[in-house]
Amino acid sequence: MQKCENTKCYAKQLDFMKSIANSVKPVLAAVIVMKQIPFVALDFGHHSAAAIDAFIARNRQYAQDSNTYNGYSLHLARQLMQKQTSKHKVIIFIGDGGYDNTEYADIYPDLEMANAARREGIRILYLAIGEYVDPYSPNYARTWHQHALRLAGGEENYIQIADFDDLVGDKMFEVVKQLCRIVY
């Protein structure tokens, strides 16, 4: 399993977003950054590939945090999506299966937020990255893997990715295929 520097991992996530945006048009998207206090970094809207490229260029400074903010981030995503009239709503959640470990965990329990999103017709496509959710890693944590599956709502919404280098190529195509499967 490849270890990844925080800024390097975040840069790969941004490049992945760019690849998705360039593959699925038009893109109605928002971005929530899971930092000390998660926040909406890109508000919902129809964004061109050029606009997403500009957002990515401006926002390479965010490094990953060591805490997990699943529930509050899902809450923010739900709030944004409640205002949208789109027929198909998907949260692309990039995570390592970790449990919430912040003061938000009691207020916004992650599994409750994920279930509430699904009740509102929002699909969660969970991209599981890292050694704790990789069954072939010596550091595999079965409970983290199961937690990621519960957040996703099942295997059909779960994509296993070995490390951040795998966010391109076949895995990126698999995500695009999952997003388009709803429509076609």
N, C-alpha and C positions, 0 to 999 in steps of 0.2 A: 504494500500500500504506500503510495507516494504521500509524503508530508507536504503540506502546502503553506507557504507564508500567507498571512492574512491578507495583505494587499494584493498578492498574486491571485489568490482565490477569488477575491472580489472582482478583480479585473477580468477574470475568466467568466464570472457570472454576467458581467456587463457585455462582454463579447458574445455570450450565448444569447442574451436578450436581443442584441443587434441581429444575430443570425435568424432568430425567430421572426423578428419584425420584418426582415427582408424576405422571408419565406411566406408569410401570411399577410395578405393585404386586403382591405385596409385594416389598420390595427387600432382598435379601441382599447387603450391600456392605461394602467396606472402603475406606479412603483412605490412600494412601502419598504423603507430601509429599517432593518431590525437592529437599531443601536440602543444606547443606554435608555432612551425613550424613543420607541419606534415612531416614525413619522412618514407622512406622504411626501415623497420626494418628487414625484411626477403625478400631477392630478389627472383624473380620468379625462380622456378626450380622444378624438381621432388624430393619431400622430403619424405623420409620414416617416418613412425610413430616415430621411434627412433630419427630421426633428428628433427622432430617437438617437441618431448618431450624435447630434449636438448635446442632448441630455447626457449621454454616456461620456462624452469628452469633458463635460463640466463636472461630472460626479465621480471621478476616479479616486477621490480622496477618502471615501468611506472604507475603513478596514472592518473586518468582521469583529464582532464582540464575543467575549467568552461566555456571555449569558444567553439564555434562550427566552424568546418573547413570542412564542407561537400564538398563544391565546389572544394577546392584545393586538398582534398583527392581523390575525384573522378577523378580529372585531373591526379594525380599521378598514379592511378589505370589504367586509359586509356593509359597513356604512357607505362606502363609496359606491358599491354595486346596487344598493337600494334605490339610488337616485337614477339608475340607468334603465332604459327601456329595452335593451338588447334581449333577444330571445335566448341566446346562449351565453352563459356567464361561467368563466373558468378562472380559478385562482391557480397560478403556477407557483407552487411552494417548493423552494429549494431548502432542504434541511438534512440533518444527520440523525434524525430520530430522537433527539434529546427532549427531555421533559422540561417544562417551564421551571425556571429556578429563580424567579424574581418576585418582587412585591406584587406584580400583576397576576400571578398564578391563581390567587384566591378570587380576585375580582373577575378575571376573564379566563376561566379554565379552558385549556386548549381543546380538549375533546368536546366540551359543551359548545364552544364557538364553532368547531368544525361541523358538528351535527346541526347546529342552527343554520349554518351556511347551506348545508344540503337541503334542509327543510325549505329554505327560500329559493331552491332551484339552482344553487351555485355548485358547480363541480369543483373539486379540489384535485388537481393533478400534482402528485407529490413526487419530486425528483430527489431520491435518496442518495446522498453523496457522503462517502467517508467510511472509515474503517469499522465503525460501530454497527453499521447496517449492512456491511459487506460480508456475507456468509463465508467467503474465502479468506477473510482477514484473520490473523491470529488474535486481534482485539475485538472480534465480533461480539456484540452484546444482543442476545436474542430479544431481551425486553425492549431495547431501543428499536429494533427492527419491527417488532409487533406494534409498538407505539406509532411508528411511522405509517404502518398499514392501517391502523385505526383512524389516524388523522386523514389519510387518503380516502377512507371509506371502502377499502378492499383492493385486491390485486389489480383490478381493471383500471385503477387510477394511480397506480404505483409504477415508477420506472426506476430500476436500480442502476446507478452509475458508479463505477469503481472510484474514480477521482475526478478532479476538476478538468484534467486534460481530456476526459471523455465527453465533455459538454458539447463537443463539435462532432461533425460526421454523422455516424449512424444513430447516435442517441438524440442528436438534434432533430434528425429526420423522424425518429420515433415520436418525439414530442409534437412535431408539426402534424404527423399522421393522427395522433390522438386528438389534437385540436380539431382537425378537419373531419374526423369520423363522426362528430356530432352533427355536422351539416350534411355530409354526403352519405 
